[in-house]
């Protein structure tokens, strides 16, 4: 009898261990795929595994990566923002216009007009996020609809401000924000890592982070437990909008102007990274870490296809196929939970 019990306990222990291993693999599947991709590309694309190329990948994903962290939390909480690309374009244009206005049209504006312009742009983004939150909470307007309308409105406003032509009003040192280096590392990479640290810590170690997952999992249960559902969703909308505005400032530094044509389709890239990173489209599941891995995966893939000599249009086809596959996997994982 004792022997039978021992065998049963051993089998149970083995089963628990197998379940834990499967769970770990499931949670880190995208990381494992990324590692496999790294190994494959490193062995087939010359120049891929150099320090400069790796830093180049990080620099290229800095803006979409930053926005993806906010978008991940927003989708986890059960909402979405389709206007981030337009926000990036508008932020750069407004910043350039403000610098020109505050400096009186000086050829070489001082530090104060530039800093004030940046602060105003971030504040503008926060107000737009609050407005979207107000529409969602007060009138139950789905953020898919409100942000779709906002996407068109912000894009139109960017063209209205600039008359459809880039505004070149920044000082000569402004390029440092988007193109400069600190200790040989591109400055945008520091912004990326800072945004990751802030959102990761907030999502995992604060009451707001716990509220985000609770609301995304079951909004009504979260409300009954005392969580302010509307405020939680609004904070996520504001955070995403502010990250997009910061991205607009970085892009305006890269091209040294406010240009209404930048960041077209960026919302697709951001949402793709979030979905590929394992964030559930139905809310309640996912992580900032997953969004980072998803962004890095797309960055590595695009870099690899460029080194392999892929046609840019072929790259879009591959990216689209990946998004479709990620959505399918996402749906299959969530189906047992929803049923």
C-alpha positions as CSV (number, residue, x, y, z in Angstrom):
1,X,0.0,0.0,0.0
2,X,2.8,2.3,0.9
3,X,4.6,1.5,-2.4
4,X,1.5,2.3,-4.4
5,X,1.1,5.6,-2.6
6,X,4.8,6.4,-3.2
7,X,4.4,5.7,-6.9
8,X,1.2,7.9,-7.0
9,X,3.0,10.7,-5.3
10,X,6.0,10.4,-7.7
11,X,3.6,10.5,-10.7
12,X,1.9,13.5,-9.3
13,X,5.2,15.3,-8.7
14,X,6.3,14.5,-12.3
15,X,3.0,15.7,-13.6
16,X,3.3,19.0,-11.6
17,X,6.9,19.4,-12.9
18,X,5.7,18.9,-16.5
19,X,2.9,21.4,-16.0
20,X,5.4,24.0,-14.7
21,X,7.8,23.4,-17.6
22,X,5.0,23.7,-20.1
23,X,3.8,26.9,-18.4
24,X,7.3,28.4,-18.5
25,X,7.7,27.5,-22.1
26,X,4.3,29.0,-22.9
27,X,5.1,32.2,-21.1
28,X,8.5,32.6,-22.8
29,X,7.7,31.1,-26.2
30,X,8.2,34.4,-28.0
31,X,11.6,34.8,-26.3
32,X,12.6,31.4,-27.4
33,X,11.5,32.1,-31.0
34,X,13.5,35.4,-30.8
35,X,16.6,33.5,-29.7
36,X,16.1,31.0,-32.6
37,X,15.7,33.9,-35.0
38,X,18.9,35.6,-33.7
39,X,20.9,32.4,-34.2
40,X,19.5,31.8,-37.7
41,X,20.1,35.4,-38.8
42,X,23.6,35.5,-37.3
43,X,24.6,32.5,-39.3
44,X,23.1,33.7,-42.6
45,X,23.4,37.5,-42.7
46,X,26.8,39.1,-42.8
47,X,27.3,42.0,-40.4
48,X,24.1,41.2,-38.3
49,X,25.8,40.3,-35.0
50,X,28.0,43.5,-34.8
51,X,27.6,45.9,-31.9
52,X,26.7,48.8,-34.3
53,X,23.9,46.7,-36.0
54,X,22.5,45.7,-32.6
55,X,22.4,49.3,-31.5
56,X,20.9,50.2,-34.8
57,X,18.0,47.7,-34.2
58,X,17.4,49.2,-30.8
59,X,17.4,52.7,-32.1
60,X,14.9,51.8,-34.9
61,X,12.5,50.2,-32.4
62,X,12.8,53.0,-29.8
63,X,9.7,54.9,-30.8
64,X,7.4,52.1,-31.7
65,X,8.7,50.2,-28.7
66,X,8.0,53.0,-26.3
67,X,4.4,53.3,-27.6
68,X,3.9,49.6,-27.5
69,X,4.5,49.6,-23.7
70,X,1.6,52.0,-23.2
71,X,-0.5,50.1,-25.8
72,X,0.2,46.8,-24.1
73,X,-1.3,48.1,-20.8
74,X,-4.2,49.7,-22.7
75,X,-5.1,46.5,-24.5
76,X,-4.7,44.5,-21.3
77,X,-7.2,46.9,-19.7
78,X,-9.6,46.2,-22.5
79,X,-9.2,49.2,-24.7
80,X,-7.2,50.3,-27.8
81,X,-5.8,53.5,-29.4
82,X,-5.6,53.7,-33.2
83,X,-4.5,57.3,-33.2
84,X,-0.9,56.9,-32.0
85,X,0.6,57.3,-35.5
86,X,-1.3,60.5,-36.0
87,X,-0.3,61.7,-32.5
88,X,3.4,61.2,-33.4
89,X,3.0,63.3,-36.5
90,X,1.0,66.0,-34.8
91,X,3.4,66.2,-31.8
92,X,6.4,66.8,-34.0
93,X,4.5,69.5,-36.0
94,X,3.2,71.3,-32.9
95,X,6.6,71.2,-31.3
96,X,8.2,72.7,-34.4
97,X,5.4,75.4,-34.7
98,X,5.7,76.3,-31.0
99,X,9.5,76.6,-31.1
100,X,9.1,79.0,-34.1
101,X,6.4,81.0,-32.3
102,X,8.0,81.1,-28.9
103,X,11.4,82.1,-30.3
104,X,10.0,84.8,-32.5
105,X,11.3,83.0,-35.6
106,X,15.0,83.0,-34.5
107,X,17.3,80.9,-36.7
108,X,18.9,79.5,-33.6
109,X,16.3,79.2,-30.9
110,X,17.4,79.0,-27.2
111,X,16.9,76.1,-24.8
112,X,13.8,77.6,-23.1
113,X,11.5,77.7,-26.2
114,X,12.4,74.1,-27.0
115,X,11.8,72.8,-23.5
116,X,8.5,74.7,-23.2
117,X,7.4,73.4,-26.5
118,X,8.1,69.8,-25.5
119,X,6.2,70.2,-22.2
120,X,3.2,71.7,-24.0
121,X,3.2,68.9,-26.5
122,X,3.2,66.2,-23.8
123,X,0.5,68.2,-22.0
124,X,-1.6,68.3,-25.2
125,X,-1.3,64.5,-25.6
126,X,-2.4,64.0,-22.0
127,X,-5.5,66.1,-22.6
128,X,-6.3,64.2,-25.7
129,X,-6.0,61.0,-23.7
130,X,-8.2,62.4,-21.0
131,X,-10.8,63.3,-23.6
132,X,-10.8,59.8,-25.1
133,X,-11.2,58.5,-21.5
134,X,-14.1,60.8,-20.9
135,X,-15.9,59.6,-24.1
136,X,-15.3,56.0,-23.0
137,X,-16.4,56.4,-19.3
138,X,-19.1,59.0,-19.6
139,X,-20.8,58.0,-22.9
140,X,-19.5,54.4,-23.4
141,X,-18.0,55.2,-26.8
142,X,-15.7,52.3,-27.7
143,X,-12.1,53.4,-27.9
144,X,-11.9,51.7,-31.3
145,X,-14.4,54.2,-32.6
146,X,-13.2,57.3,-30.8
147,X,-9.5,56.7,-31.5
148,X,-10.3,56.0,-35.2
149,X,-12.0,59.4,-35.4
150,X,-9.1,60.9,-33.5
151,X,-6.6,59.3,-35.9
152,X,-8.2,61.2,-38.8
153,X,-8.6,64.5,-36.8
154,X,-5.0,64.6,-35.5
155,X,-3.6,63.8,-39.0
156,X,-5.7,66.6,-40.5
157,X,-4.6,69.0,-37.8
158,X,-0.9,68.2,-38.5
159,X,-1.4,69.1,-42.1
160,X,-3.4,72.2,-41.1
161,X,-0.7,73.5,-38.8
162,X,2.1,73.0,-41.4
163,X,0.2,73.7,-44.6
164,X,1.5,70.3,-45.7
165,X,5.1,71.3,-45.7
166,X,7.7,70.6,-43.0
167,X,8.4,73.2,-40.4
168,X,12.2,73.7,-39.9
169,X,12.6,75.7,-36.7
170,X,14.7,73.7,-34.4
171,X,18.2,74.7,-33.2
172,X,21.3,73.0,-34.5
173,X,21.8,70.9,-31.3
174,X,18.2,69.5,-31.4
175,X,19.4,66.5,-33.5
176,X,21.0,65.0,-30.3
177,X,17.6,63.8,-29.0
178,X,17.0,61.5,-32.0
179,X,20.4,61.1,-33.6
180,X,23.0,61.7,-30.8
181,X,24.9,59.2,-28.8
182,X,25.8,58.9,-25.1
183,X,28.7,56.5,-24.3
184,X,28.4,55.2,-27.9
185,X,24.7,54.3,-27.4
186,X,22.0,56.1,-29.4
187,X,20.1,58.5,-27.2
188,X,16.6,57.1,-28.3
189,X,17.7,53.7,-26.8
190,X,17.9,55.4,-23.4
191,X,14.3,56.7,-23.8
192,X,13.2,53.2,-24.8
193,X,14.8,51.6,-21.7
194,X,13.5,54.4,-19.4
195,X,9.9,53.9,-20.8
196,X,10.3,50.1,-20.3
197,X,11.5,50.5,-16.7
198,X,8.7,52.8,-15.8
199,X,5.9,50.8,-17.3
200,X,7.3,47.4,-16.2
201,X,7.6,48.6,-12.5
202,X,4.2,50.2,-12.6
203,X,2.5,47.1,-14.1
204,X,4.1,44.6,-11.7
205,X,4.7,46.4,-8.4
206,X,1.9,49.0,-8.0
207,X,-1.7,49.0,-7.2
208,X,-2.4,50.7,-10.5
209,X,-0.8,47.7,-12.3
210,X,-2.9,45.3,-10.3
211,X,-6.0,47.3,-11.2
212,X,-5.2,47.2,-14.9
213,X,-5.1,43.4,-14.9
214,X,-8.2,43.2,-12.7
215,X,-10.2,45.5,-15.0
216,X,-9.0,43.7,-18.1
217,X,-9.9,40.4,-16.6
218,X,-13.4,41.3,-15.4
219,X,-14.4,45.0,-15.3
220,X,-17.6,44.4,-13.4
221,X,-15.9,42.3,-10.7
222,X,-13.1,45.0,-10.5
223,X,-15.7,47.7,-10.0
224,X,-17.5,45.7,-7.2
225,X,-14.2,45.2,-5.5
226,X,-13.7,49.0,-5.3
227,X,-11.5,49.7,-8.3
228,X,-12.2,52.9,-10.2
229,X,-12.6,51.3,-13.7
230,X,-13.0,54.5,-15.6
231,X,-9.9,56.1,-14.0
232,X,-7.8,53.0,-14.6
233,X,-8.7,53.0,-18.3
234,X,-8.2,56.8,-18.6
235,X,-4.7,56.6,-17.1
236,X,-3.8,53.9,-19.7
237,X,-5.1,56.1,-22.5
238,X,-3.2,59.1,-21.2
239,X,0.0,57.1,-20.9
240,X,-0.2,55.8,-24.4
241,X,-0.9,59.2,-25.9
242,X,2.1,60.7,-23.9
243,X,4.4,58.0,-25.2
244,X,3.3,58.7,-28.7
245,X,3.9,62.5,-28.2
246,X,7.4,61.7,-26.9
247,X,7.9,59.6,-30.0
248,X,6.9,62.5,-32.1
249,X,9.5,64.7,-30.5
250,X,12.2,62.0,-31.2
251,X,11.1,61.7,-34.8
252,X,11.1,65.5,-35.3
253,X,14.7,65.5,-34.0
254,X,15.7,62.7,-36.4
255,X,14.5,64.7,-39.4
256,X,15.1,68.1,-37.8
257,X,11.6,69.3,-38.6
258,X,7.9,68.9,-37.9
259,X,6.6,66.8,-40.8
260,X,2.9,65.7,-41.1
261,X,3.8,62.7,-43.2
262,X,5.8,60.8,-40.6
263,X,4.7,57.7,-38.7
264,X,2.1,56.6,-41.3
265,X,1.0,53.1,-40.3
266,X,2.9,53.2,-37.0
267,X,-0.2,52.2,-35.1
268,X,-0.1,48.9,-37.1
269,X,3.5,48.3,-36.1
270,X,2.8,49.0,-32.5
271,X,-0.2,46.8,-32.2
272,X,1.6,44.1,-34.1
273,X,4.4,44.1,-31.6
274,X,2.0,44.0,-28.7
275,X,0.0,41.0,-30.2
276,X,3.2,39.1,-31.2
277,X,4.4,39.7,-27.6
278,X,1.4,37.7,-26.3
279,X,-1.0,40.4,-25.1
280,X,-4.5,39.2,-25.3
281,X,-6.8,41.1,-27.7
282,X,-9.6,40.4,-25.2
283,X,-7.8,42.0,-22.3
284,X,-6.6,40.7,-18.9
285,X,-3.5,38.9,-20.2
286,X,-0.1,40.0,-21.4
287,X,2.9,42.0,-20.1
288,X,5.1,45.0,-20.9
289,X,8.0,42.5,-21.2
290,X,6.0,40.7,-23.9
291,X,5.5,44.0,-25.8
292,X,9.3,44.6,-25.6
293,X,10.1,41.1,-26.9
294,X,7.5,41.6,-29.7
295,X,9.0,45.0,-30.7
296,X,12.5,43.5,-30.7
297,X,11.3,40.5,-32.7
298,X,9.9,42.8,-35.4
299,X,13.0,45.0,-35.3
300,X,15.3,42.0,-35.8
301,X,13.1,40.5,-38.5
302,X,13.0,43.8,-40.5
303,X,16.8,44.2,-40.1
304,X,17.4,40.6,-41.2
305,X,15.2,40.9,-44.2
306,X,17.1,44.1,-45.2
307,X,20.4,42.3,-44.9
308,X,19.0,39.4,-46.9
309,X,18.1,41.8,-49.6
310,X,14.3,41.4,-49.3
311,X,12.2,43.8,-51.4
312,X,10.5,46.4,-49.0
313,X,7.1,45.3,-50.3
314,X,7.9,41.6,-49.6
315,X,8.8,42.7,-46.0
316,X,5.3,44.1,-45.6
317,X,3.8,40.8,-46.8
318,X,6.0,38.9,-44.3
319,X,5.0,41.3,-41.5
320,X,1.3,40.9,-42.4
321,X,1.5,37.1,-42.3
322,X,3.2,37.3,-38.9
323,X,0.5,39.5,-37.5
324,X,-2.2,37.1,-38.8
325,X,-0.4,34.1,-37.3
326,X,0.0,36.0,-34.0
327,X,-3.7,36.9,-33.9
328,X,-4.7,33.3,-34.6
329,X,-2.4,31.9,-31.8
330,X,-3.8,34.7,-29.5
331,X,-7.3,33.6,-30.3
332,X,-6.6,29.9,-29.8
333,X,-5.0,30.6,-26.4
334,X,-7.9,32.7,-25.3
335,X,-10.7,30.5,-26.6
336,X,-10.7,28.0,-23.7
337,X,-10.8,30.9,-21.2
338,X,-13.7,32.6,-22.9
339,X,-15.7,29.3,-23.3
